[in-house]
Amino acid sequence: MSLDASNLFSVKGIVAVITGGGTGLGRTIALALDANHASKVFILGRREQPLQETAAQAANKTIIPITADVASQESLENAYKAVAAQTTHVDLLFANSGISGPSAFFPPKPDGSGPTIEEFREYHWNHSMDEFSKVMEINLAGTHYTILAFLPLLDAANKRRPAPDPEQLASPRPQVIVTSSIGAILNRPAGLPYSYSKTAVLHLVKVMASNLAPYQIRVNGIAPGLFYTEMAKGLYEKRGVTGRGIADGSFTSDYVPITRAGGDEDISGMLMWMASRSGGYLNGETIVIDGGRTRVFI
């Protein structure tokens, strides 16, 4: 038994697949896994340029870009085949792709009053069902089919495990980590279809953890709060926050109790824990990482 941090939090040698890996949290996680000696980190996304930019930043050059669209079963199948041609197994699938969809924020009025019921109806009615459905398609259905696509490679990771040793803690079982959001928890989220989709993802984690238990594939989730990404940029502008908002005092304590947004170290450290030996007993849970925002902001 070794309780040294280098053993507890090691991701050395693992093979990972990350959707939405070209930008935002997906990029951060990909770079963190590469920096900590993962064997291969496959990043998937619709836009080739951000994928290539992420791969170019990798310190150990283990990041492999693959263009794919999680809203297409054909594209996901092709991505699976491309990954399978380059590895025998996958230890970690980070299902991270998502879009924000229509905003729930109303333009401010000079007198500071909120919308009338007629204005509320008109604003949301003018967001089409196609816009609504697209959010559900990518954030929920895309996550579901991403998991299904890579099950054979996750199963292959189990088949590589050594025989049990009664004196040795077993290495972690293969794992799916799904990105939800605190938008699934808040009553006043940044977007309504986004909130609905991410709430469904919370349940997906529980359902998939149960359904994949016979195959010994773990499923967990994360629900991030404020991190500076393309998707969250509008929230920063609305609050008048410049930069990435990671300095103390960037936000008021009634909005984020620790008064700052999350940084690369926050999200990377949590994923390193979940993906390493120290997180090997975690299954069917969603971890909220938001600086306490869901405790004060309803």
C-alpha positions in Angstrom: 0.0 0.0 0.0 1.3 3.4 -0.9 -0.4 6.6 0.3 2.0 8.8 -1.5 0.2 11.4 -3.7 2.1 10.3 -6.8 0.5 6.9 -6.5 -3.0 8.0 -5.3 -3.5 10.5 -8.1 -1.6 8.9 -10.9 -3.2 8.7 -14.4 0.0 7.5 -16.0 -0.6 5.1 -18.8 -4.4 5.5 -19.1 -6.2 5.9 -22.4 -8.9 8.5 -22.5 -11.5 9.8 -24.9 -12.9 13.3 -24.5 -15.8 14.8 -26.4 -15.8 18.5 -26.7 -12.0 18.3 -26.3 -11.1 21.2 -28.4 -12.2 24.0 -26.1 -13.3 24.9 -22.6 -13.2 22.2 -19.9 -12.6 19.5 -22.4 -9.3 21.1 -23.5 -8.2 21.7 -19.9 -8.8 18.1 -19.0 -7.0 16.8 -22.1 -4.0 18.9 -21.4 -4.0 17.8 -17.7 -4.1 14.1 -18.7 -1.3 14.7 -21.2 0.8 16.6 -18.7 0.5 13.7 -16.2 1.6 11.0 -18.6 -1.6 9.5 -19.9 -0.8 7.1 -22.7 -3.2 8.4 -25.3 -5.8 11.2 -25.1 -8.3 11.2 -28.0 -10.2 14.5 -28.3 -13.4 14.7 -30.3 -15.2 17.7 -31.7 -16.9 19.1 -34.7 -14.3 21.8 -35.4 -10.9 20.6 -36.5 -9.0 23.8 -35.8 -9.6 23.9 -32.0 -8.8 20.2 -31.8 -5.5 20.8 -33.6 -4.7 23.8 -31.4 -5.3 21.7 -28.3 -3.1 18.9 -29.6 -0.3 21.5 -30.4 -0.3 22.6 -26.7 0.3 19.1 -25.3 3.5 18.9 -23.4 3.9 15.2 -24.0 2.3 15.0 -27.4 -0.2 12.3 -26.4 -3.3 14.1 -27.6 -4.9 12.8 -30.8 -7.6 14.9 -32.5 -10.6 13.2 -34.2 -13.3 15.2 -35.9 -16.8 14.0 -34.8 -20.3 15.2 -34.1 -22.0 13.7 -31.1 -25.4 14.5 -32.7 -24.8 11.9 -35.4 -24.7 8.2 -34.8 -22.8 7.7 -38.0 -20.2 10.2 -36.9 -19.9 8.6 -33.5 -19.5 5.2 -35.1 -16.7 6.5 -37.3 -15.0 8.1 -34.3 -15.2 4.8 -32.4 -13.6 3.0 -35.3 -10.9 5.7 -35.6 -10.1 5.3 -31.9 -10.3 1.5 -32.0 -7.7 1.5 -34.8 -5.2 3.2 -32.5 -5.8 1.5 -29.1 -7.0 -1.8 -27.7 -9.0 -0.2 -24.9 -10.3 2.9 -23.2 -10.0 3.5 -19.5 -11.8 6.8 -19.3 -14.6 8.3 -21.5 -15.3 11.9 -20.7 -18.6 12.8 -22.3 -18.3 16.5 -22.2 -19.8 17.9 -25.4 -22.7 20.4 -25.0 -24.3 23.7 -26.1 -26.0 26.4 -24.2 -29.0 27.1 -26.4 -31.3 30.1 -26.0 -30.5 32.4 -23.0 -33.0 32.9 -20.2 -31.8 36.4 -19.5 -34.0 39.3 -20.5 -32.7 42.7 -21.6 -32.6 45.0 -18.7 -35.3 47.8 -18.4 -34.4 51.3 -17.4 -36.6 51.1 -14.3 -35.1 47.8 -13.3 -38.4 45.9 -13.4 -38.7 42.4 -14.7 -40.7 41.2 -17.7 -44.5 41.2 -17.8 -46.2 37.9 -18.3 -46.8 38.9 -21.9 -43.1 39.7 -22.4 -42.1 36.5 -20.7 -44.3 34.4 -23.1 -43.2 36.3 -26.2 -39.5 36.0 -25.4 -39.5 32.3 -24.8 -42.1 31.6 -27.5 -39.8 33.2 -30.1 -37.2 30.6 -29.4 -38.2 27.8 -31.8 -38.8 24.2 -31.0 -35.9 23.4 -33.3 -33.6 25.5 -31.1 -35.0 23.7 -28.0 -34.7 20.3 -29.5 -31.1 20.9 -30.7 -30.0 21.5 -27.1 -31.6 18.2 -26.0 -30.2 16.4 -29.0 -26.6 17.3 -28.2 -26.6 17.6 -24.4 -28.7 14.5 -23.7 -29.0 12.3 -26.7 -25.4 13.0 -27.7 -24.2 12.0 -24.3 -26.3 8.8 -24.4 -25.0 7.7 -27.8 -21.4 8.7 -27.0 -21.5 6.2 -24.1 -23.0 3.5 -26.3 -20.5 4.1 -29.0 -17.4 3.4 -26.8 -18.7 0.6 -24.7 -16.7 -2.1 -26.5 -13.4 -0.3 -25.7 -14.4 0.3 -22.1 -15.2 -3.4 -21.8 -11.8 -4.2 -23.3 -10.2 -2.3 -20.4 -11.8 -4.7 -17.9 -10.4 -7.7 -19.8 -6.9 -6.4 -19.4 -7.1 -6.4 -15.6 -4.7 -8.7 -13.8 -6.1 -11.5 -11.6 -7.2 -10.3 -8.1 -4.6 -10.2 -5.4 -6.0 -10.3 -1.8 -3.1 -8.2 -0.6 -3.4 -5.5 -3.3 -6.0 -2.9 -4.0 -7.3 -3.5 -7.5 -6.8 -0.8 -10.2 -9.8 1.3 -11.0 -12.5 -0.1 -13.2 -13.1 1.7 -16.6 -15.2 4.8 -16.2 -17.5 7.2 -18.0 -17.5 10.8 -16.6 -20.4 12.9 -17.9 -20.6 16.7 -17.8 -23.8 18.1 -16.3 -24.0 21.6 -14.8 -25.2 23.5 -11.8 -27.7 24.8 -14.3 -29.4 21.5 -13.6 -29.8 22.5 -9.9 -30.5 26.2 -9.9 -34.1 27.5 -10.2 -32.9 30.4 -12.3 -30.4 29.0 -14.8 -28.8 30.8 -17.7 -30.9 28.9 -20.2 -34.1 26.9 -19.9 -33.6 24.1 -22.4 -30.0 23.9 -21.2 -31.2 23.4 -17.6 -33.7 20.8 -18.6 -31.1 18.9 -20.6 -28.5 19.0 -17.8 -31.0 17.8 -15.3 -31.8 14.8 -17.5 -28.0 14.2 -17.6 -28.0 13.9 -13.8 -30.5 11.1 -14.0 -28.6 9.6 -17.0 -25.6 9.1 -14.7 -27.6 7.1 -12.2 -29.4 5.1 -14.8 -26.3 4.2 -16.8 -24.3 3.4 -13.6 -27.0 0.9 -12.8 -27.4 -0.5 -16.3 -23.6 -0.9 -16.8 -23.0 -2.4 -13.3 -23.2 -6.0 -14.7 -20.4 -5.1 -17.0 -18.3 -3.4 -14.3 -18.1 -0.1 -16.1 -18.5 2.9 -13.7 -20.4 6.1 -14.6 -20.0 9.3 -12.7 -20.8 13.0 -13.4 -19.5 16.5 -12.7 -21.7 19.6 -12.3 -19.4 22.6 -12.8 -20.3 26.1 -11.7 -18.6 29.2 -13.1 -15.6 28.5 -15.3 -14.4 30.8 -18.0 -15.4 29.2 -21.3 -17.0 30.3 -24.6 -20.3 29.1 -23.2 -20.0 31.1 -19.9 -18.7 34.3 -21.4 -22.1 36.0 -21.3 -22.4 35.4 -17.5 -19.1 37.2 -16.9 -20.1 40.1 -19.1 -23.5 40.4 -17.3 -21.7 40.6 -14.0 -19.1 43.0 -15.3 -16.2 40.6 -14.5 -13.1 41.1 -16.6 -10.7 38.3 -17.4 -11.3 34.7 -16.2 -12.6 35.8 -12.8 -10.2 33.6 -10.8 -8.9 36.2 -8.5 -10.5 36.6 -5.0 -13.2 39.3 -5.1 -14.1 38.7 -8.8 -17.6 37.9 -7.7 -19.6 39.0 -4.7 -20.0 36.4 -2.0 -23.8 36.3 -2.5 -23.2 35.0 -6.0 -20.2 32.7 -5.4 -19.3 32.3 -1.7 -15.5 32.0 -2.3 -15.8 35.1 -4.6 -14.1 33.7 -7.6 -14.7 31.4 -10.6 -13.1 28.0 -11.0 -9.7 27.7 -12.6 -7.9 25.1 -14.5 -6.3 23.6 -11.4 -9.8 23.2 -9.8 -11.3 21.2 -12.6 -8.1 19.3 -13.4 -7.5 18.3 -9.8 -11.0 16.9 -9.5 -10.8 14.9 -12.7 -7.4 13.6 -11.7 -9.0 12.3 -8.5 -11.9 10.8 -10.3 -9.7 9.1 -13.0 -7.0 7.9 -10.6 -6.7 5.1 -8.0 -7.9 7.5 -5.3 -11.3 7.8 -7.1 -11.7 4.1 -7.9 -14.5 3.5 -5.4 -16.7 6.3 -6.9 -19.7 5.1 -8.9 -23.1 6.6 -9.8 -22.3 10.0 -8.3 -22.3 13.5 -9.6 -19.8 15.9 -8.0 -20.7 19.6 -7.8 -17.8 21.9 -8.1 -19.0 25.5 -7.9 -17.4 27.3 -5.0 -20.7 27.0 -3.0 -22.8 28.9 -5.6 -25.7 26.4 -5.4 -26.0 27.0 -1.7 -26.6 30.8 -2.0 -27.9 31.4 -5.5 -31.4 30.1 -6.3 
